[in-house]
Amino acid sequence: MPKRKEADAKVAISRKKIGGEIPIVVNKITDKCLYSGFFGILDSSRMKSITDRILEMLYATGIEIIIIDLSNVDIIDSAVASHLVRLGETCSLVGVETIFCGIMPPVAQIMITAGVEMRGFKIARDLKSAVKLVYEIQGLKLVEIE
């Protein structure tokens, strides 16, 4: 289990490195689910770094589901939109289910105009809906504490 603790430490460290060249936040939602929130303006070179970092974390932590939150993304171009789909497809190839959430109307319009298809991925309106979906998929139940 030392590898597991090392991987968890990398996830924690990644939260501290959000201010630099890679606009990304990473947190664990459950033992098998990783949350990745992007923010700002994404470009192709940043997407390459984001993809590399996410795939490294997925492999190291044994994650089965990743939530990719785009609610804080200001704008993307068609190349980045296509790259997001390739990221989801790559995650799928390594056995990780991808849930995209928080796609804002301007970003959605760019994706549709560019012909980007999100078939095969689960899409949630917001993070709350995505987390509910993760719990459903994993057979977990949220209960209210009185």
C-alpha positions in Angstrom: 0.0 0.0 0.0 2.9 2.5 0.0 2.2 3.2 -3.7 -1.4 4.1 -2.7 -0.2 6.6 -0.1 2.3 8.1 -2.5 -0.4 8.5 -5.2 -2.7 10.1 -2.6 0.1 12.5 -1.7 0.5 13.4 -5.4 -3.2 14.3 -5.6 -2.9 16.5 -2.5 0.2 18.2 -4.0 -1.6 18.9 -7.3 -4.1 21.0 -5.4 -1.3 23.3 -4.4 0.1 23.7 -7.9 -3.0 25.3 -9.5 -1.7 28.8 -9.8 1.0 28.1 -12.4 0.9 27.0 -16.0 -1.7 24.3 -15.7 -5.2 25.5 -14.8 -6.4 22.4 -12.9 -7.7 21.3 -9.5 -7.7 17.6 -8.5 -9.5 16.1 -5.5 -10.7 12.6 -4.5 -14.5 12.3 -4.2 -14.5 8.7 -3.2 -11.8 6.0 -3.0 -12.5 5.2 -6.7 -13.5 8.7 -8.0 -11.3 11.6 -8.9 -12.6 15.2 -9.5 -10.7 17.4 -11.9 -11.9 21.0 -12.2 -10.5 23.2 -15.0 -10.6 26.9 -14.9 -9.7 29.9 -17.0 -8.9 29.8 -20.7 -7.7 26.4 -22.0 -5.4 26.1 -25.0 -3.8 23.1 -26.7 -0.5 23.2 -24.9 -2.2 23.4 -21.5 -4.5 20.5 -22.5 -1.4 18.3 -23.2 -0.1 19.0 -19.7 -3.5 18.5 -18.2 -4.0 15.2 -20.0 -0.5 13.9 -19.0 -1.1 14.8 -15.3 -4.6 13.3 -15.2 -3.5 10.0 -16.8 -0.6 9.7 -14.4 -2.9 10.2 -11.4 -5.5 7.8 -12.7 -2.9 5.1 -13.2 -1.2 5.6 -9.9 -4.4 5.8 -7.8 -6.5 3.0 -9.3 -9.4 5.4 -9.9 -12.4 4.0 -11.8 -14.4 7.2 -12.5 -13.2 10.8 -13.2 -15.4 13.9 -13.1 -14.2 16.6 -15.4 -15.7 19.9 -14.3 -15.8 22.7 -16.9 -17.9 25.1 -15.0 -15.1 27.5 -14.5 -13.8 27.4 -18.0 -14.2 30.8 -19.6 -13.8 29.9 -23.3 -12.3 27.1 -25.4 -11.6 26.8 -29.1 -12.6 23.8 -31.3 -9.1 22.2 -30.9 -9.4 22.2 -27.1 -13.0 20.9 -27.4 -11.7 18.0 -29.5 -8.9 17.5 -27.0 -11.4 17.1 -24.2 -13.1 14.3 -26.1 -9.8 12.6 -26.7 -9.0 12.9 -23.0 -12.3 11.2 -22.2 -11.6 8.5 -24.8 -8.1 7.9 -23.4 -9.5 7.6 -19.9 -12.0 5.0 -21.2 -9.1 3.0 -22.9 -7.4 2.8 -19.5 -10.6 1.6 -17.8 -11.8 4.9 -16.3 -15.3 6.2 -16.9 -15.5 9.9 -17.6 -18.3 12.2 -16.4 -18.2 15.8 -17.8 -20.1 18.4 -15.9 -20.6 22.1 -15.8 -20.4 22.8 -19.5 -21.6 26.4 -19.9 -23.8 27.5 -22.8 -21.0 29.4 -24.7 -18.7 26.4 -24.4 -21.4 24.0 -25.5 -22.1 26.2 -28.5 -18.5 26.1 -29.6 -18.4 22.3 -29.2 -21.5 21.8 -31.2 -20.4 24.2 -33.9 -17.0 22.4 -34.1 -18.8 19.1 -34.6 -17.5 17.7 -31.3 -19.5 14.7 -30.2 -19.7 13.7 -26.6 -21.4 10.4 -27.2 -20.3 7.6 -24.9 -19.7 10.0 -22.0 -22.0 10.8 -19.1 -22.8 14.5 -18.9 -24.1 16.1 -15.8 -25.4 19.7 -15.5 -23.3 20.5 -12.4 -20.9 19.0 -9.9 -23.7 18.1 -7.5 -25.5 16.1 -10.2 -22.1 14.5 -11.2 -21.5 13.4 -7.6 -25.0 11.9 -7.4 -24.2 10.0 -10.6 -20.9 8.7 -9.2 -22.7 7.4 -6.1 -25.3 5.7 -8.2 -22.6 4.0 -10.4 -20.6 2.9 -7.4 -23.7 1.6 -5.6 -23.3 4.1 -2.8 -26.0 6.0 -1.1 -26.1 9.5 0.3 -28.1 9.6 3.5 -29.1 12.7 5.5 -27.7 12.8 9.0 -30.2 14.0 11.5 
